[in-house]
Amino acid sequence: MAVNDTLEGTHKIHEEAVAQRHGQLMPLLNDFSQELTTLNLGPTHPATHGIFQNILQMDGERIVSGVPTIGYIHRAFEKIAERRPFYQITPLTDRMNYCSSPINNMGWHMTVEKLLGVTVPKRAQYMRVIMMELARIADHLICNSILGVDTGAFTGFLYVFQEREKIYEIYEEVCGSRLTTNMGRVGGMERDFSPVALQKLRDWLKTFPAVMKEFESMFNRNRIFMDRVVNVGPISAEKALNYGFTGPNLRAAGVDYDVRAMNPYSSYEDFEFDIPVGTNGDTYDRFIVRNEEIWQSLRIIKQALENLPEGPYHADAPHYYLPAKQEVYKNMEALIYHFKIIMGEIDAPVGEVYHSVEGGNGELGFYLISDGGRTPYRLHFRRPCFIYYQAYPEMAVGTTLSDAIVILSSMNVIAGELDA
Amino acid sequence: MNPQESAAAPEAPVAEDPIKVQNARVLALLTSLFGEGTFTDIEEPYGLLTVTTTRERIHDIIAGLQQDQEIRFHFLTTMCGINYPENEGKELGMIYHLHSLTQNIRLRIKIYFPITDPVVPTLTDLYATANWMEREAYDFYGVIFTGHPNLIRILNVEDMDYFPMRREYPLEDGTREDKTDLFFGR
């Protein structure tokens, strides 16, 4: 009886929700009086590069209105994080923007370090900068080369994907994994760069610029490509700010907001780099800004590698940083700390921290409230994709379907980050 | 500015934390704009000025801060809900992070309200970005935003009949015995 009652209530809520939604989406079904067609773009569509749906109203080739539906890969990270010790939350951050996992990992580590008051040595900070900039390059390479694929230029994609593969090989040397990296630890990196990793990095720094130049020469002044992307999906600076845009999408609209420059973290103040900005925030500007950011990231990596300080690669924080495995076998204190950290027995101080890093798509923020326990009381992720994707209908309305695909691609919406 | 000049300034305090000075300035501006007693629980955890106010004032305050020519908080960084079941009458909360990009000042504003009456004015008329953030807060905590154009669930399925981020819903089934660990207290 009770079960049936609950079910009835659920059905009622569902019906109400559907009715409400239909009221807002009207005309949702094909409306022949206006000769509008409803088109489901997604949830699984090869051109959306991720699982999210857009219900488009089409007048012939033109989009009249669009309603995005998201949440297809919602994994409740914020809820899960409330029951996990801090070091177990790092793998969750991997799975947000999986194109640039190291940035997410290190943003999270820095948030916890800020809460704990741990200062990371310079060498670890520079190592983090190198890995984060590699991740940014990988992220931008994917976005821009996929944009090429969506406009019909497949070759550039194949050229740069080889370079992305090399970046992943460097990740592999540094942390052992490639896509969901779980790189570093609270307090620093889990190991120093190996000679192989450094060699791979140096080799890549030598070969990559030529490939990048080739990629740019294929696209930047390509007549066919420019016809497809110039003045497609422009957004003004005011509107972009109002919609909470950050990262390359905001800079393409002409606002020079970059967390690395405005609130430097992990020694970004030591490096010299420029913040490229666009003018009218269209697809072409977004493409060019990302390309230019790749060059700036290369500059940062070179500076960091040249000036890589000697010293420890992690903070001296035995309560939070796992001891070396050899120590655990021989040393009583190390064994105790190892045990306490792994079992999540270490309490964090009471406090609340907001820390943001410049992710591949913009300001990636972590808002952590600790009540003094071993897990966060509340952890909120500011996911740049989630925030700027809501502007997509407005940018797509009035364009054709093929343009809408290109706009979506140039915004670099990553489903994992969208849904968290 | 030339270093000699700043050293010669009579009121220049010695080794004053610039973040503290900035926060004091923002706080003075806040009280001058919205009056004494509007803000309670003024803190600066890790350098970020945090104030608590009431839901009746929140819309005016954020609108005022957005339009104020001196400080121009025209960027809503993020907002999120929170649930403290033990705070009677203030079980639910909303936390807003504002950012003034021109002066690089961040501000955190909190409001608390009873879980039985979780109604808060919307910010969608001020920031377009508030739309999905508020839908997320509704989806997770059941906060009702009056005036929101389309307050439906965003990440969870539409026929979900509870608000999963509230603390009354534990992550794991509390009746399971095979997962209890008496020694480590999980």
Boltz contact constraints between the chains, C-beta under 6 A:
constraints:
  - contact:
      token1: [A, 10]
      token2: [B, 159]
      max_distance: 6.0
  - contact:
      token1: [A, 10]
      token2: [B, 161]
      max_distance: 6.0
  - contact:
      token1: [A, 13]
      token2: [B, 159]
      max_distance: 6.0
  - contact:
      token1: [A, 13]
      token2: [B, 161]
      max_distance: 6.0
  - contact:
      token1: [A, 14]
      token2: [B, 159]
      max_distance: 6.0
  - contact:
      token1: [A, 17]
      token2: [B, 158]
      max_distance: 6.0
  - contact:
      token1: [A, 24]
      token2: [B, 150]
      max_distance: 6.0
  - contact:
      token1: [A, 71]
      token2: [B, 155]
      max_distance: 6.0
  - contact:
      token1: [A, 74]
      token2: [B, 155]
      max_distance: 6.0
  - contact:
      token1: [A, 79]
      token2: [B, 165]
      max_distance: 6.0
  - contact:
      token1: [A, 83]
      token2: [B, 171]
      max_distance: 6.0
  - contact:
      token1: [A, 114]
      token2: [B, 46]
      max_distance: 6.0
  - contact:
      token1: [A, 241]
      token2: [B, 75]
      max_distance: 6.0
  - contact:
      token1: [A, 242]
      token2: [B, 127]
      max_distance: 6.0
  - contact:
      token1: [A, 242]
      token2: [B, 128]
      max_distance: 6.0
  - contact:
      token1: [A, 243]
      token2: [B, 128]
      max_distance: 6.0
  - contact:
      token1: [A, 243]
      token2: [B, 129]
      max_distance: 6.0
  - contact:
      token1: [A, 244]
      token2: [B, 129]
      max_distance: 6.0
  - contact:
      token1: [A, 257]
      token2: [B, 101]
      max_distance: 6.0
  - contact:
      token1: [A, 262]
      token2: [B, 104]
      max_distance: 6.0
  - contact:
      token1: [A, 343]
      token2: [B, 184]
      max_distance: 6.0
  - contact:
      token1: [A, 351]
      token2: [B, 45]
      max_distance: 6.0
  - contact:
      token1: [A, 352]
      token2: [B, 45]
      max_distance: 6.0
  - contact:
      token1: [A, 353]
      token2: [B, 46]
      max_distance: 6.0
  - contact:
      token1: [A, 354]
      token2: [B, 48]
      max_distance: 6.0
  - contact:
      token1: [A, 365]
      token2: [B, 78]
      max_distance: 6.0
  - contact:
      token1: [A, 378]
      token2: [B, 82]
      max_distance: 6.0
  - contact:
      token1: [A, 380]
      token2: [B, 80]
      max_distance: 6.0
  - contact:
      token1: [A, 382]
      token2: [B, 78]
      max_distance: 6.0
  - contact:
      token1: [A, 387]
      token2: [B, 129]
      max_distance: 6.0
  - contact:
      token1: [A, 390]
      token2: [B, 131]
      max_distance: 6.0
  - contact:
      token1: [A, 390]
      token2: [B, 132]
      max_distance: 6.0
